[in-house]
Amino acid sequence: VRLGEFAGVSVVHAEAVNIDRKSKLVELGNGQPPIPYDVLSIDIGCTPMTGGIEEKTSGITKVKPIDGFAARWDALLERVVKSDPKEPIQVVVVGGGAGGVELACSMQLRIENELKIIGKSTNHVSFSLVTRGDKILSSHNDEVQAAFARIMGERKIAIRFNCE
């Protein structure tokens, strides 16, 4: 809510039951009248399921809830930077949508740059993105999918498809 106030926008906590894209209206499930929009941002409140695996003992670094991710990212980055170059490290991002692709590319670039700054090789760190689908960025057009598949290939980020 504070972010919305800062940005000068309205924040509505309600169930959206329909989005009329032609009329640019969001219909709510609580009986309130539809809300018109020019730009719409929807936070679905998703929190990943880890099957009860403890984050501290498993090597899992959850992105969501996002408010604690900066500290978790710093800890992950420190662990990789301080790692022994003789011990392989595999960074795996789960999710082939825009968020997962962006995260994988950003993490790869940042980790590579941090290791170069301190004169360490990047050869012991590998990156993968896993997705349950048969392509990345499935909500985007073929050209965008191909462009990011090429970029990820150039950056040596392996993509694993059809993973559950």
Salt bridges, closest charged atoms under 4 A:
GLU55 OE1 - LYS62 NZ 3.97
GLU55 OE2 - ARG72 NE 3.73
GLU78 OE2 - LYS82 NZ 2.65
GLU112 OE2 - LYS116 NZ 3.36
GLU114 OE2 - ARG110 NE 2.94
GLU154 OE2 - ARG150 NH1 2.93
